Amino acid sequence: MENGRRPRAAVVGGVNIDIGGTARAPLVMGDSNPGAVRFSLGGVGRNIAHNLSLLGVDVRLLTALGEDLWADRIEGSCALLGIDLTGSLIVPGQSTSTYLYLAGPEGDMALAVSDMDIYERLTPAALEPKLPWLHQAQVLVLDANLPAETIDWLCDQATVPVFADAVSAAKAGRLRNALGKLHTLKPNRLEAELLSGVAIHDERSLFRAADALLETGLKRVFISLGADGLLAADADTRLRLSAARGEHVNTTGCGDAFLAALVWAQLRGLDLKGSARAGVAAAGIAMADAGTVSPRMSAQAVLAGMKEQQA
């Protein structure tokens, strides 16, 4: 914190309304299934911004919203969290990004529909007037919900380190042309395989995949291996860390918490090892909570988790 100001990060990416229906009995297609329907706020960009806010970072979130009740709900939530949403686009006549899913009684998703066309409005032309607003941050975070052209353009315009989340195997390819412009990338095993062109089946191939990614000009990569832990790598160092310890209640938000902690670590000046430990600690906090973003997330909790890893 300089001159009493909190460090600032800008996040450009996805915000969703998640609508989930969980049946009380095995799903019967073509019929009405009694169960519970819940609404929640989601989206990789929003989840990262939420975690950053809990970590004490001043966050600006740029996304696209429709003119609907969902947008009002997102704006209200961001206001409560202290997330600055004023740079976001409001798109008349289009729905706010919505993810609708049906799950069986065990919670396993059986069917889903995603309405995310609004992100195509996040074009370079639409974002150019927002650049002064974005340039006031010390770190820029992008997610692969953005069009590939926009990711490339934002990386070209960036004056600060750019962190990126691959989001999913289906969207990871949007980052391919921008890899050499990124400071930090956090893919899972499959996303790392797709972006590196190296099939990962043992430690040797894992290192080859990291090398291939770093050869593009990427500064740091953190490859998540699920229960097998993590590989953190830069031009000089390769580190293997164990997976987060503790109770596994919900792993949905672990990746978003991990990337938020990497940004937090960068703003604190931590090295590769310190950043990796911060990410593992944040993932551990996230997975011990039923929600996508844990209300227990804080800088103090992450520091405590990092200390436990050294014990």
C-alpha positions in Angstrom: 0.0 0.0 0.0 1.5 3.3 -1.1 0.5 6.7 0.4 -2.4 5.0 2.1 -3.8 3.7 -1.2 -4.7 0.1 -1.8 -3.0 -1.6 -4.8 -5.3 -1.7 -7.8 -6.1 -4.4 -10.3 -8.3 -4.2 -13.4 -10.3 -7.3 -14.5 -11.8 -7.6 -18.0 -14.0 -10.6 -18.4 -17.1 -12.5 -17.8 -20.0 -12.0 -15.3 -22.8 -14.5 -15.3 -26.1 -15.1 -13.6 -26.1 -18.8 -12.8 -29.5 -20.5 -12.5 -29.3 -24.0 -11.3 -32.0 -26.6 -10.8 -31.3 -29.6 -8.7 -33.8 -32.4 -8.8 -34.7 -34.4 -5.7 -34.8 -37.7 -7.6 -33.1 -38.9 -10.8 -34.0 -36.6 -13.7 -36.7 -37.6 -16.1 -36.3 -35.9 -19.5 -39.3 -34.4 -21.1 -41.1 -34.0 -17.7 -41.2 -31.6 -14.8 -38.8 -32.6 -12.0 -39.5 -31.5 -8.4 -36.4 -29.9 -6.8 -34.7 -26.7 -5.8 -33.8 -23.7 -8.1 -31.1 -21.3 -7.0 -29.7 -18.1 -8.4 -26.1 -17.0 -7.9 -23.6 -14.6 -9.4 -20.8 -16.2 -11.3 -18.4 -15.7 -14.2 -14.7 -16.1 -14.1 -13.9 -12.4 -14.2 -16.5 -11.5 -11.5 -15.3 -14.4 -9.3 -11.6 -13.2 -9.6 -12.7 -9.6 -8.9 -14.7 -10.8 -5.8 -11.7 -12.7 -4.4 -9.4 -9.7 -5.1 -11.8 -7.4 -3.2 -11.7 -9.8 -0.2 -7.9 -9.8 -0.4 -7.9 -6.1 0.1 -7.2 -5.1 -3.5 -8.9 -2.1 -5.1 -10.7 -3.7 -8.1 -12.1 -2.4 -11.3 -14.2 -4.8 -13.4 -15.0 -4.2 -17.0 -17.6 -6.5 -18.6 -20.8 -6.3 -20.7 -24.3 -6.2 -19.1 -27.7 -6.1 -20.6 -30.5 -3.8 -19.6 -32.3 -6.2 -17.3 -32.9 -7.2 -13.7 -29.8 -9.4 -13.7 -27.6 -6.4 -14.5 -29.2 -4.6 -11.6 -28.4 -7.5 -9.3 -24.8 -7.6 -10.4 -24.4 -3.9 -10.0 -25.8 -4.0 -6.5 -23.5 -6.9 -5.5 -20.4 -5.1 -6.9 -21.4 -2.0 -5.0 -21.5 -3.9 -1.8 -18.2 -5.5 -2.4 -16.5 -2.2 -3.4 -15.9 -3.4 -7.0 -15.9 -0.5 -9.4 -18.1 -1.4 -12.3 -18.5 2.0 -13.9 -16.4 1.2 -16.9 -18.6 -1.7 -18.0 -20.7 -1.7 -21.2 -24.5 -1.6 -21.0 -25.9 -3.2 -24.1 -29.6 -2.3 -24.8 -31.8 -5.1 -26.0 -29.4 -7.9 -25.0 -29.5 -10.3 -22.1 -26.9 -10.3 -19.4 -24.8 -13.4 -19.7 -26.7 -16.3 -18.2 -25.8 -19.9 -17.4 -28.7 -22.3 -16.9 -28.2 -25.9 -15.7 -30.0 -28.9 -14.5 -28.5 -31.4 -12.0 -29.5 -34.7 -10.6 -29.9 -35.3 -6.8 -26.2 -35.9 -6.4 -25.4 -32.5 -7.8 -23.9 -33.7 -11.1 -24.8 -31.4 -14.0 -26.9 -33.2 -16.6 -27.7 -30.5 -19.0 -26.9 -26.8 -19.4 -27.5 -23.8 -21.7 -25.1 -20.8 -21.7 -26.2 -17.5 -23.2 -23.0 -15.6 -23.4 -23.3 -13.8 -26.8 -23.1 -10.4 -25.1 -19.3 -10.8 -24.6 -18.9 -10.5 -28.4 -19.7 -6.8 -27.8 -16.4 -6.4 -25.9 -14.5 -5.4 -29.0 -11.4 -3.2 -29.3 -13.5 -0.3 -30.6 -15.9 -0.6 -27.6 -13.0 -0.8 -25.1 -10.7 1.9 -26.5 -12.5 4.7 -24.6 -12.0 2.7 -21.4 -8.2 2.5 -21.7 -7.5 5.5 -19.4 -9.7 3.8 -16.7 -7.8 0.5 -17.1 -4.4 2.1 -17.2 -4.8 3.3 -13.6 -4.3 -0.3 -12.4 -1.0 -2.0 -11.5 -2.1 -5.4 -12.9 -4.5 -6.2 -15.7 -6.4 -9.5 -15.6 -8.1 -11.1 -18.6 -10.3 -14.2 -19.0 -10.9 -16.1 -22.2 -14.6 -15.3 -22.3 -13.3 -12.3 -24.3 -13.0 -12.5 -28.1 -9.5 -13.5 -29.3 -9.1 -10.2 -31.1 -9.9 -8.2 -28.0 -7.4 -10.3 -25.9 -4.7 -9.6 -28.4 -5.5 -5.9 -28.6 -5.7 -5.4 -24.8 -2.3 -7.1 -24.4 -0.8 -4.7 -27.0 -2.3 -1.7 -25.2 -1.3 -2.9 -21.7 1.3 -0.9 -19.8 1.3 -3.3 -16.7 1.7 -7.0 -16.3 -1.2 -9.0 -17.8 -2.5 -12.1 -16.1 -4.8 -14.5 -17.9 -7.2 -17.3 -17.1 -7.9 -19.8 -19.8 -11.5 -20.4 -18.5 -12.0 -23.8 -20.2 -10.6 -26.1 -22.9 -13.1 -24.8 -25.3 -12.0 -21.2 -24.9 -8.3 -21.5 -24.1 -7.4 -21.2 -27.8 -8.4 -17.6 -27.7 -5.2 -16.9 -25.7 -2.9 -18.6 -28.2 -1.8 -15.5 -30.2 -1.3 -13.5 -27.0 0.8 -15.9 -25.0 4.1 -14.1 -25.6 2.5 -10.8 -24.3 1.3 -12.3 -21.0 3.1 -12.1 -17.7 1.2 -14.9 -16.0 -1.0 -17.7 -17.3 -2.9 -20.2 -15.1 -4.1 -23.2 -17.1 -5.2 -26.6 -15.9 -3.6 -29.7 -17.4 -5.9 -30.0 -20.4 -5.7 -26.2 -21.2 -1.9 -26.4 -20.9 -1.8 -29.3 -23.4 -3.9 -27.5 -25.9 -1.9 -24.3 -25.7 1.5 -25.9 -25.6 0.9 -28.8 -28.1 2.4 -31.2 -25.6 0.5 -34.1 -24.1 1.1 -34.3 -20.4 1.4 -37.8 -19.0 4.4 -37.6 -16.6 6.7 -35.1 -15.0 9.0 -34.9 -18.0 6.2 -34.1 -20.4 4.8 -31.6 -17.9 8.1 -29.7 -17.9 8.2 -29.8 -21.7 4.7 -28.3 -21.8 5.8 -25.5 -19.5 8.9 -24.9 -21.6 6.9 -24.7 -24.7 4.6 -22.1 -23.1 7.5 -20.0 -21.8 9.3 -20.1 -25.2 6.5 -17.9 -26.5 7.7 -15.1 -24.3 5.3 -15.8 -21.5 6.9 -14.9 -18.2 5.3 -17.3 -15.7 3.0 -20.3 -15.9 1.2 -22.1 -13.1 -0.2 -25.4 -14.3 -2.9 -26.9 -12.1 -2.9 -30.7 -11.9 -5.8 -31.1 -9.5 -5.1 -33.6 -6.8 -1.5 -34.0 -8.2 -0.7 -30.4 -7.2 0.9 -27.7 -9.3 3.8 -26.8 -11.5 5.0 -23.2 -11.2 7.6 -22.2 -13.8 9.5 -19.2 -15.2 12.6 -18.9 -17.3 14.9 -20.0 -14.4 12.8 -22.1 -12.0 10.6 -25.2 -12.0 8.6 -25.8 -8.8 6.3 -28.7 -7.9 3.9 -28.0 -5.1 1.4 -30.3 -3.4 -2.4 -29.6 -3.8 -4.2 -27.6 -1.2 -4.8 -29.4 2.1 -8.0 -29.5 4.0 -11.7 -30.4 3.5 -12.9 -30.7 -0.1 -16.4 -29.2 0.0 -16.6 -27.5 -3.4 -13.8 -27.1 -5.9 -15.7 -25.0 -8.4 -14.1 -21.7 -7.3 -10.6 -22.9 -6.6 -9.1 -21.7 -9.9 -10.6 -18.2 -9.6 -9.3 -17.9 -6.1 -5.9 -19.2 -7.2 -5.5 -16.6 -9.9 -6.7 -13.8 -7.6 -4.0 -14.8 -5.1 -1.4 -14.7 -7.9 -2.4 -11.1 -8.6 -2.4 -10.3 -4.9 1.1 -11.8 -4.7 2.4 -9.8 -7.6 1.1 -6.6 -6.0 3.0 -7.5 -2.9 6.2 -8.2 -4.8 6.4 -12.0 -4.0 8.6 -14.2 -6.1 7.5 -17.3 -8.1 7.6 -19.6 -5.0 5.7 -17.1 -2.8 3.1 -16.6 -5.5 2.6 -20.3 -5.9 2.2 -20.8 -2.2 -0.3 -17.9 -2.1 -2.3 -19.6 -4.9 -2.4 -22.9 -3.2 -3.4 -21.3 0.1 -6.3 -19.4 -1.6 -7.5 -22.5 -3.4 -7.6 -24.3 0.0 -9.7 -21.6 1.4 -12.1 -21.8 -1.6 -12.5 -25.5 -1.6 -13.5 -25.6 2.1 -16.6 -23.5 1.4 -19.8 -24.5 -0.3 -20.0 -21.3 -2.3 -18.0 -20.4 -5.4 -16.3 -17.5 -3.5 -15.5 -18.1 0.2 -16.4 -15.3 2.6 -13.4 -16.4 4.6 -11.0 -15.3 1.9 -8.7 -12.6 3.2 -5.0 -11.6 3.0 -4.6 -12.8 6.6 -6.1 -16.2 5.7 -3.8 -16.6 2.7 -0.8 -15.7 4.7 -1.8 -18.2 7.4 -2.2 -20.9 4.6 1.2 -20.0 3.2 2.8 -20.4 6.7 1.1 -23.9 7.1 2.8 -25.0 3.8 6.2 -24.3 5.3 5.4 -26.2 8.5 
